[in-house]
Amino acid sequence: MPQAAVLELVQCNFPQYSISALKSLQRMLNHFGYTRQNIRSTDTDVDAAIKEVIAEKGESIGIRTMRTILRVEKNVFVSRDRVACALKRIQPEMLERRRPLLGAGKRPKITGKFAGGS
């Protein structure tokens, strides 16, 4: 819900509170710990949303992509760390299968004083 709509709702339904500006509402929300990025979701909610995504899109989804899908499609806002922990709980073998692919494209490091040749 947009903050302007929340402000109008508070002004209409709770006239005892003297919130007259959007900045006052933002200050109160920050005081009580409600920011846009601080949408609380439990581990069970995150696990259920991840299981839905895996069922819909397949299981070879990485942590960053999973976090983006959760945020955009499922409206679940979580940190990358929480997504990683949830994926380790749900499907640890999937993460282990993806691990060898992470460094597969790297070239060997050139050692020595001159990298150019003889």
N, C-alpha and C positions, 0 to 999 in steps of 0.2 A: 504494500500500500504506500503510495507516495506520501512524503511528509506533509505536503500542503493539505492533503485529504485528512491526515491524522490531526493536523492543527484545527481544521474546520470541525471535525468530529468532537474534539475536546472542547472547543469553544461552545458548541451547541449543547452538548450533553452534560458538561461539567462547568457551569458558570462560576463556581466557587474558586476555581483555579484561574489566576490572572495570567494566562498565557496569551499574549497579544501578537507575538511575532514568531516567525518561523525559526529565528535564531534562538529564541527562548526554548522552543520545543527541542531543537537540536542539542542545546546545552543540557536539558533535563534527560534526554535519551542517553547522551554520553555519560551523564552522572550515574545512571542506573545500569550502564554497561550494554545498552542496546545500540549497536551501530550496524550499518549495512553489512559489513563483513563478519559481524559477530552473531550470525544466525545459528542458534544452537541446534545441533542434531546429535542424537545419541548414536552409539556404535551399532545398535541393532538397526536403526534407520539407514545408516551408511551401508551396512552389510546387505540389507534387503535391496537397496538401490543398485549396488554393485552386482548382485546376483541377477537382477532384472536386465542390466546392461549386458552381462555375459551371455544370458539366454538369448537376447535379441541380436547382438552383434558378433558373437563369437568370443573365444577366450584369449586370443592373442592380442590383447590391448594393453599398452603400457600404462605406467602410473600417471604420466602427464595427460595422456589422451583420456584416460578414465576420469581424471579430475575435471577436464573440460566438458566431457559428456555429462557428468553429474551436475555440474554447474549450469550448463546451457539447457539440457533437455529435461533433467529431473528436478531442477531447482533446489539442489542440495549443495550447500557451500561448506567445503571442508578443505583442510590444508593438504599439501602433498604428503606430508608425513602420516597423517591419518589414513589417507588412501593407500599408502604403501603398507601400513600395518594391517589394514583390512584385507588387502590382497594376499598378504602372507598368511593370514588366518584362513581365508576362504580357499585359495588355490596356491599353495606354496610350490607345487611342482611346475605350474605354469611360469612362475618367475624364474625358476632354475633353468627351464628350457630356453627362456629368452636371454639369459646371462651370456652364453657363448657368442651370441650375435652382436653384443654391444661393442666389442673391440675387434671385430673381424676385418674391418676395412682399413686398419692402421698399417702404415708402412714401417719397416724396421728403422730404428734410429741410426743416423749416420754418426759414427764416432771418429775421432782422430782430429789432428790439427787443421787439415785442409779438407774441406768437403768437396772441392772441385776436382780432385784427381791427383795425378802424378806430380 
